[in-house]
């Protein structure tokens, strides 16, 4: 292999290493973003779960209150009807809130699944990039060694050529005498 083709291969390997380093950096950045999104999503899941629990507890409390009022106010029909309407409205509102929170939680779980999939993909890309970079580094080292050996051989050839010219000049000088 000619030294110039080895040099080209070394330059190509160096460019490839740079490209793989950039790809790796991009993948690591994407992974960090995905982990941040995942952390935020987990926090939101926790918050929504807490809100759902609170709403559910509130609805249960209101239902118990309604039952108590119904039992207490059987003789006082007018007051019970007004209280019952208010309680029914509040209960319906709590149930709507609860349903909304459940929908939000479902969407968030889908987002978390998507982020986890992206994170997994990025980790695979990072691993592949690391592997390619190590391969290119090994190739670059082999090429550097070959170039160094070729340069040493070229120096020896050049020294032998110079020595041959000196001997030729010396032989010509002797024959002319």
C-alpha positions as CSV (number, residue, x, y, z in Angstrom):
1,X,0.0,0.0,0.0
2,X,1.4,3.4,-1.0
3,X,2.1,6.0,1.8
4,X,-0.3,8.4,0.1
5,X,-3.2,6.0,0.2
6,X,-2.5,5.2,3.8
7,X,-2.5,8.9,4.6
8,X,-5.8,9.2,2.9
9,X,-7.2,6.3,4.9
10,X,-5.9,7.9,8.1
11,X,-7.6,11.3,7.2
12,X,-10.8,9.4,6.4
13,X,-10.7,7.6,9.7
14,X,-10.0,10.8,11.5
15,X,-13.1,12.4,9.8
16,X,-15.2,9.4,10.6
17,X,-14.1,9.6,14.3
18,X,-15.1,13.2,14.4
19,X,-18.4,12.4,12.8
20,X,-19.0,9.6,15.3
21,X,-18.1,11.8,18.2
22,X,-20.6,14.4,17.0
23,X,-23.3,11.7,16.6
24,X,-22.5,10.4,20.0
25,X,-22.8,13.9,21.5
26,X,-26.1,14.4,19.8
27,X,-27.4,11.1,21.0
28,X,-26.3,11.8,24.6
29,X,-28.0,15.2,24.4
30,X,-31.2,13.6,23.1
31,X,-30.9,11.0,25.9
32,X,-30.6,13.8,28.5
33,X,-33.6,15.6,27.1
34,X,-35.6,12.3,27.1
35,X,-34.6,11.7,30.7
36,X,-35.6,15.2,31.7
37,X,-39.0,14.7,29.9
38,X,-39.4,11.4,31.7
39,X,-38.7,12.9,35.0
40,X,-41.2,15.7,34.4
41,X,-43.8,13.1,33.2
42,X,-43.3,11.0,36.3
43,X,-43.8,14.0,38.5
44,X,-46.9,14.9,36.6
45,X,-48.2,11.3,37.0
46,X,-47.6,11.6,40.7
47,X,-49.4,15.0,40.9
48,X,-52.3,13.7,38.8
49,X,-52.6,10.6,40.9
50,X,-52.7,12.7,44.0
51,X,-55.4,14.9,42.5
52,X,-57.4,11.9,41.5
53,X,-57.2,10.5,45.0
54,X,-58.3,13.8,46.5
55,X,-61.2,14.1,44.1
56,X,-62.2,10.5,44.7
57,X,-62.1,11.0,48.5
58,X,-64.0,14.3,48.1
59,X,-66.7,12.5,46.1
60,X,-67.0,9.7,48.7
61,X,-67.2,12.3,51.5
62,X,-70.0,14.1,49.6
63,X,-71.9,10.9,49.0
64,X,-71.7,10.1,52.7
65,X,-72.9,13.6,53.5
66,X,-75.8,13.3,51.1
67,X,-76.8,10.0,52.6
68,X,-76.7,11.5,56.2
69,X,-78.7,14.5,55.0
70,X,-81.3,12.2,53.4
71,X,-81.7,10.2,56.6
72,X,-81.7,13.3,58.8
73,X,-84.0,15.4,56.7
74,X,-86.8,12.9,55.8
75,X,-89.2,15.1,57.7
76,X,-87.8,18.4,56.2
77,X,-88.4,17.8,52.5
78,X,-87.8,21.4,51.2
79,X,-84.4,21.9,52.8
80,X,-83.3,18.4,51.7
81,X,-84.2,19.0,48.1
82,X,-82.1,22.3,47.9
83,X,-79.2,20.7,49.7
84,X,-79.4,17.6,47.6
85,X,-79.4,19.7,44.4
86,X,-76.3,21.5,45.6
87,X,-74.7,18.2,46.6
88,X,-75.6,16.6,43.2
89,X,-74.0,19.6,41.4
90,X,-70.8,19.4,43.4
91,X,-70.7,15.6,43.0
92,X,-71.2,15.9,39.2
93,X,-68.4,18.6,39.1
94,X,-66.1,16.3,41.1
95,X,-66.8,13.4,38.8
96,X,-66.1,15.6,35.7
97,X,-62.8,16.7,37.3
98,X,-62.0,13.1,38.1
99,X,-62.7,12.0,34.6
100,X,-60.6,14.8,33.2
101,X,-57.7,13.8,35.5
102,X,-58.0,10.2,34.4
103,X,-57.8,11.2,30.8
104,X,-54.8,13.4,31.5
105,X,-53.1,10.5,33.3
106,X,-53.8,8.2,30.4
107,X,-52.2,10.7,28.0
108,X,-49.3,11.2,30.3
109,X,-48.7,7.4,30.5
110,X,-48.6,7.3,26.7
111,X,-46.1,10.2,26.7
112,X,-44.0,8.3,29.2
113,X,-44.0,5.2,27.0
114,X,-43.0,7.3,24.0
115,X,-40.1,8.9,26.0
116,X,-39.0,5.5,27.2
117,X,-38.9,4.2,23.6
118,X,-37.0,7.3,22.5
119,X,-34.5,6.9,25.4
120,X,-34.0,3.2,24.4
121,X,-33.4,4.1,20.8
122,X,-30.9,6.8,21.8
123,X,-29.0,4.4,24.1
124,X,-28.7,2.0,21.2
125,X,-27.5,4.8,18.9
126,X,-24.9,5.8,21.5
127,X,-23.7,2.2,21.8
128,X,-23.4,1.8,18.1
129,X,-21.6,5.1,17.8
130,X,-19.2,4.1,20.5
131,X,-18.5,0.8,18.8
132,X,-17.9,2.5,15.4
133,X,-15.6,5.1,17.1
134,X,-13.5,2.4,18.7
135,X,-13.3,0.6,15.4
136,X,-12.2,3.8,13.7
137,X,-9.6,4.5,16.4
138,X,-8.2,1.1,16.1
139,X,-8.0,1.5,12.3
140,X,-6.4,4.9,12.7
141,X,-3.8,3.5,15.0
142,X,-3.0,0.7,12.6
143,X,-2.7,3.2,9.7
144,X,-0.5,5.5,11.8
145,X,1.8,2.6,12.5
146,X,1.9,1.6,8.9
147,X,2.7,5.2,7.8
148,X,5.4,5.4,10.4
149,X,7.0,2.1,9.1
150,X,6.6,3.3,5.5
151,X,8.3,6.6,6.3
152,X,11.1,4.8,8.1
153,X,11.5,2.5,5.0
154,X,11.5,5.5,2.8
155,X,14.2,7.2,4.9
156,X,16.3,4.0,4.7
157,X,15.8,3.8,0.9
158,X,16.8,7.5,0.6
159,X,19.9,6.9,2.6
160,X,20.8,3.9,0.5
161,X,20.3,5.9,-2.6
162,X,22.6,8.7,-1.3
163,X,25.2,6.1,-0.4
164,X,24.9,4.5,-3.9
165,X,25.4,7.9,-5.5
166,X,28.5,8.5,-3.4
167,X,29.9,5.1,-4.3
168,X,29.1,5.7,-7.9
169,X,30.9,9.1,-7.8
170,X,33.8,7.5,-6.0
171,X,34.0,4.7,-8.7
172,X,33.9,7.2,-11.5
173,X,36.6,9.2,-9.9
174,X,38.8,6.1,-9.6
175,X,38.2,5.1,-13.2
176,X,39.1,8.5,-14.5
177,X,42.4,8.5,-12.8
